[in-house]
Amino acid sequence: MTIDPLVTERLILRHPLDAADGTVLRQAGTEALALEFTRIFADPEESRYMHFVPYPYSRKDADGFVNFLEQRADYPGQVELGLYLKSEPERVVGMVSLESIDDSARSAELGYWLRRESWGLGLMSEAASALVAWGFRTLELQRLEAWVSGGNERSLGTLRGLGFRDEGVLRRAAMVKGVLRDRIVLGLLREEWEAKAQA
Ligand SMILES: CC(C)(COP(=O)(O)OP(=O)(O)OC[C@H]1O[C@@H](n2cnc3c(N)ncnc32)[C@H](O)[C@@H]1OP(=O)(O)O)[C@@H](O)C(=O)NCCC(=O)NCCS
């Protein structure tokens, strides 16, 4: 699903195939996007804990991801937003998403990544917090969950900072870049988010 851009203190969150001026990117724009994805995922640390992102990451992988974003842009069960620094509004620095949006359970899954040179600045906390608030307010969700590979302490820190609680561990459930890792699930209920927002 395509939504209006979300604006935070330092970031604009918009669908990566919408240009900064709101028009849909044409071929030159999608090529620049694929090049940026290729550059970001050339760093093995970026996808170390993500089983669904290949490494080495080729231009073909990036083109496939851009195609996926194009095809899924109007899909109702998913929101994909690129992160753009207000100071550099044309260049994607990460993504945050809501997937598996379930209308009857009013739940969804949060996912995200950020280019490595921007880690440690609180940018994902800022971006994810805006999308979480949007999900609870606009989609009237009652639950969000996120799945993290064991060892991904940065991501666990981001989620716990947002108020997510540890809910369970599937032990050695995923093969990630040749390493068997636990799958940890964290959840955030609507009332917990409301209590945190009011605190
Ligand atoms: C997971 C990931 C997004 C976390 O990035 P991050 O920059 O650490 O995340 P946050 O935005 O929560 O920032 C927290 C860091 O910013 C610092 N920070 C600075 N200002 C801050 C602020 N205003 N608010 C929160 N944190 C702030 C924190 O101290 C912390 O730094 P530290 O870990 O050095 O102590 C990033 O590591 C990543 O993209 N990894 C690869 C992809 C991935 O694994 N995705 C998740 C799959 S489940």
The ligand as an SDF file (V2000), in Angstrom:
LIG
                    3D

 48 50  0  0  0  0  0  0  0  0999 V2000
   19.2600   -2.7920   13.2110 C   0  0  0  0  0  0  0  0  0  0  0  0
   19.7510   -1.3880   12.8440 C   0  0  0  0  0  0  0  0  0  0  0  0
   18.7150   -0.6560   12.0280 C   0  0  0  0  0  0  0  0  0  0  0  0
   20.0360   -0.6190   14.1270 C   0  0  0  0  0  0  0  0  0  0  0  0
   20.6850    0.5930   13.8170 O   0  0  0  0  0  0  0  0  0  0  0  0
   20.9970    1.6420   14.9600 P   0  0  0  0  0  0  0  0  0  0  0  0
   21.5380    2.8600   14.3630 O   0  0  0  0  0  0  0  0  0  0  0  0
   21.7820    0.9500   16.0210 O   0  0  0  0  0  0  0  0  0  0  0  0
   19.5310    1.8540   15.5280 O   0  0  0  0  0  0  0  0  0  0  0  0
   18.8620    2.9920   16.3510 P   0  0  0  0  0  0  0  0  0  0  0  0
   18.2730    4.0020   15.4330 O   0  0  0  0  0  0  0  0  0  0  0  0
   17.9490    2.3300   17.3140 O   0  0  0  0  0  0  0  0  0  0  0  0
   20.0350    3.7120   17.1120 O   0  0  0  0  0  0  0  0  0  0  0  0
   20.5170    3.2430   18.3550 C   0  0  0  0  0  0  0  0  0  0  0  0
   21.9120    3.7900   18.4960 C   0  0  0  0  0  0  0  0  0  0  0  0
   21.8970    5.1920   18.2580 O   0  0  0  0  0  0  0  0  0  0  0  0
   22.2900    5.8930   19.4670 C   0  0  0  0  0  0  0  0  0  0  0  0
   21.4420    7.1020   19.5240 N   0  0  0  0  0  0  0  0  0  0  0  0
   21.8880    8.3570   19.2920 C   0  0  0  0  0  0  0  0  0  0  0  0
   20.8700    9.2160   19.3510 N   0  0  0  0  0  0  0  0  0  0  0  0
   19.7670    8.4820   19.6130 C   0  0  0  0  0  0  0  0  0  0  0  0
   18.3970    8.8060   19.7610 C   0  0  0  0  0  0  0  0  0  0  0  0
   17.9680   10.0620   19.6580 N   0  0  0  0  0  0  0  0  0  0  0  0
   17.4920    7.7920   19.9800 N   0  0  0  0  0  0  0  0  0  0  0  0
   17.9010    6.5170   20.0570 C   0  0  0  0  0  0  0  0  0  0  0  0
   19.2160    6.1610   19.9270 N   0  0  0  0  0  0  0  0  0  0  0  0
   20.1210    7.1250   19.7090 C   0  0  0  0  0  0  0  0  0  0  0  0
   22.1000    4.8850   20.5760 C   0  0  0  0  0  0  0  0  0  0  0  0
   22.9330    5.1620   21.6730 O   0  0  0  0  0  0  0  0  0  0  0  0
   22.4830    3.6020   19.8760 C   0  0  0  0  0  0  0  0  0  0  0  0
   23.8880    3.5980   19.6410 O   0  0  0  0  0  0  0  0  0  0  0  0
   24.8400    2.4530   20.2410 P   0  0  0  0  0  0  0  0  0  0  0  0
   24.2800    1.1450   19.7680 O   0  0  0  0  0  0  0  0  0  0  0  0
   26.1760    2.7710   19.6540 O   0  0  0  0  0  0  0  0  0  0  0  0
   24.7000    2.6360   21.7110 O   0  0  0  0  0  0  0  0  0  0  0  0
   21.0750   -1.4860   12.0420 C   0  0  0  0  0  0  0  0  0  0  0  0
   22.0560   -2.1090   12.8390 O   0  0  0  0  0  0  0  0  0  0  0  0
   20.9230   -2.2530   10.7480 C   0  0  0  0  0  0  0  0  0  0  0  0
   20.4090   -1.7410    9.7680 O   0  0  0  0  0  0  0  0  0  0  0  0
   21.4110   -3.5130   10.7200 N   0  0  0  0  0  0  0  0  0  0  0  0
   21.4230   -4.2970    9.5070 C   0  0  0  0  0  0  0  0  0  0  0  0
   20.0410   -4.7230    9.0640 C   0  0  0  0  0  0  0  0  0  0  0  0
   19.3110   -5.4700   10.1450 C   0  0  0  0  0  0  0  0  0  0  0  0
   19.8830   -6.2970   10.8520 O   0  0  0  0  0  0  0  0  0  0  0  0
   18.0170   -5.1940   10.2600 N   0  0  0  0  0  0  0  0  0  0  0  0
   17.1640   -5.7650   11.2830 C   0  0  0  0  0  0  0  0  0  0  0  0
   16.6440   -7.0680   10.9160 C   0  0  0  0  0  0  0  0  0  0  0  0
   15.6250   -7.6890   12.2720 S   0  0  0  0  0  0  0  0  0  0  0  0
  1  2  1  0
  2  3  1  0
  2  4  1  0
  2 36  1  0
  4  5  1  0
  5  6  1  0
  6  7  2  0
  6  8  1  0
  6  9  1  0
  9 10  1  0
 10 11  2  0
 10 12  1  0
 10 13  1  0
 13 14  1  0
 14 15  1  0
 15 16  1  0
 15 30  1  0
 16 17  1  0
 17 18  1  0
 17 28  1  0
 18 19  1  0
 18 27  1  0
 19 20  2  0
 20 21  1  0
 21 22  1  0
 21 27  2  0
 22 23  1  0
 22 24  2  0
 24 25  1  0
 25 26  2  0
 26 27  1  0
 28 29  1  0
 28 30  1  0
 30 31  1  0
 31 32  1  0
 32 33  2  0
 32 34  1  0
 32 35  1  0
 36 37  1  0
 36 38  1  0
 38 39  2  0
 38 40  1  0
 40 41  1  0
 41 42  1  0
 42 43  1  0
 43 44  2  0
 43 45  1  0
 45 46  1  0
 46 47  1  0
 47 48  1  0
M  END
$$$$
